[in-house]
Amino acid sequence: MPNQLTDHLEKLLPLEHEVLLARAAGESLRQLGGRLELTAEGVRQIERRALRKLQGEGSSVPAQGQHFRQAVEQRFGVTLEEAVKRLPRSERKLVLAYAKGESLADLAPTLELSIEQAMTLRDRLVSRLLGEERGSRAGRWLELKASVVVALTQTPLTYDELEKRFPMSRRRLMKLMLQLVDEGRAELTDEYPFRFFSVEKKQARSGSPPPE
């Protein structure tokens, strides 16, 4: 049972942790949305998704690790393995296990750590690599951008479709998409309805190298 509980807790993204804790403390959807710069409906969907994960439905550990890897690699411009190579061996193993979606229940004993110690250290390392030492909003923004890029790699999406997948205000979504376009990671189709698509997917189809 403890291992199963740990596995479920590991399925939650930092934002999902924060939402559940705030809701348990009595914070309203509107208050929480204002603090996190999300709509009340966006907070509600995050809460529901987190609860489904805790109930064992819709596990997304591999996807979460993929989003984390992409956010770190986009931030530092090198592979995740390169970004963590100077960390102590135990810290490096924790980070790479998180990126692969591996359970702490098996890894913690090999590092001579309790599951609680390993989870605390792992979360601190993840936050640091995502840039959260400069403020939690910065880290969440990087992770959100990486998630959007992953979605666009799978299929082109309109603004309306993006809002359904990533609930937030239209103004905030426009800011995010403009940043991705400026960074050369997304483009907009010429045909109506206009859709954003991943530049990485386009390059993979054409075989052309990424721009310098």
N, C-alpha and C positions, 0 to 999 in steps of 0.2 A: 504493500500500500504506500509507504513513504516514497519508493521509487516512482510509482505511478503519479503521486501528487507532484513530485519534482518535475516529471516529464510535462505535466499539464502547465505548471507555472512557467516553464521554459518556453512554452508556446506563445506567451504574451509579449508583445512589443512594449518598450518602455512607456509609450503613450497610452497603451491599453492598461498597464499597471497603474499609471497616474489617474486615469479616468475612473477605474474601479475604486481606488482608494478615496478619491474625492467624492464620488457618489455615495460610498459607504459612510463618509463623514457628513453627509447631508447637503452637499453642494448641489445646486440646481443645474439643469442642463444649460440654461441661459448664462448663469454665472460662470460655469466651467467653459462654455463656448467662448465667452468674452475673454477669459484668461488665456485660452489656447489659440485664439484667433480662428475658431471654427463655428459653424452654424450649430444651433441646438440639435437639429436633426443629425448633423455629422457626429456630434458627441453621442447621441443615442445609438447610432449605428456602430460606433467604436465599442460602446458598452455591450451591445448585443453580441458583437463578434467575439469580444473577450470572454463573455459568459459561455458562449458556445464552445470555445476552446477549452475552458475549464471543465465543461461537461463531456469533453472527449470528442466533440464534433468539429469537422472542418480544420483539422490540424494543418499548420502552415509553417512548421519549423524550417524545412528546406528553403522555402521561399523567403522567409525572414532572414536566414543566413545569406542568401543570394543578394538581397537588398542591402544588407550590411556590407558585404564584400564590395558591391558596386559603389556604395557611398564613400567608403574609405579609399578605394582606388581612384575615384573621381576627385577626391579631396587632395590626395598626395601625388597623383600622377604616376604611381608605380603599382605593382601587384600587391595584394594584401600580404603575401609571404615576405616580400621585400620590405614592406612598411613595418613589419613586426620582428624582423630578424635580429634587432638589437635588444629586444626584450629578454628577460630571463626565461629559461626554458619552460618553466611551469606556466608563466603568463602567456608565452607564445602558444603553448598547447591549448590553453583555455580559449584564446581568441580564435584559433583555427578550428577548434571543435565547435564553437558557436557558429562559425561561418558554414560549417558542413552540416549543422543541425544534429550533432551528436549529443547524447545525453550526458549530463554531469554525474549521474548516478554511478556510471562505470568509470569515469575519468577521475573523479575526486579522490578515491582511495589510492590510485597510483601516484597522485601528487602529495599524498599524506595530508589531505585536507578533508574537513567535513563537507557535506554537500552545501551547508549554509555558508561556510567560508569560501568555497569555490564559487558559489553563485554571487556573493558580494564582490569578490575580486574580479570575476568575469564581467559583471555589470559596470564596475568602475573602469575597467580597461576599454570596454565597448564605448562608454560615454566619452572617454578621453579621445579615442580614435575618431569618433564622429564629430569632435569639436565641441562637445557639450561643456568643456571646462570654461568656455567663453559665455555660457548661458544655454539653458536647455532648449530654447527656441532654435538656436543655430544648429544643434544636432538633429532636432526633429525635422528642420527644413531640408537638410542634406539627405536624410533618410527618405523623406517624402519625394524629393526630386528623383532619387534613385528608383523608387517604386513606380513613379510615373513612366520613367524611361523603360523599365521592364514591361509595363503594360503596353506601351507604344511599340515595343519590339514584337509583341504578339499580334497586334492588329491596330491600324490607324483609328483614331478616335476624335469625335467632335467635342466641342466645349460641353455640350449637354451630356454626352456619354462620359466625359472625364468627371463632371460634377457628380454623376451617379456613383462612379467608382471611388472617387476621392471627395467626399462631401466637404465643401468649404464655400466661402463667398465667391461670387464671380470675379470680384476685383482681385482677391488673393490668387485665384486660379490663373487669371490673366497675367499677373506678375510672375508666377511660377513658369508659365509657358513661354513668356517673353525671355526669361533667363535661359531656359533650355535652348531656345532658338539662337540667342546671342552667343551661347557657349558652343554652338554647332552640334548639339546633340539631338535636335528635333527640327523638323521642317513642316510647312503647311502646304497642303495640296492646292492646285490651281482651280479644281472643279468644286462646284457647290453640291452638297453641303461640304464646307471646308473641314478637313480633318488634319490632325497632327499625326506625323509618323516618325519613327525612330530613324535617325541618320545611320546608326549602327546596322540596322536591318537592311537599309538601302545599300550600304557598302558591302554587306555580306553577300547580297544577291549579285552585285556587279563585280565583286572581287577587287574593288579599288581600295587603296590604303586610306586610312583616316587623314584628314587635313592636318597640316603642321600647325 
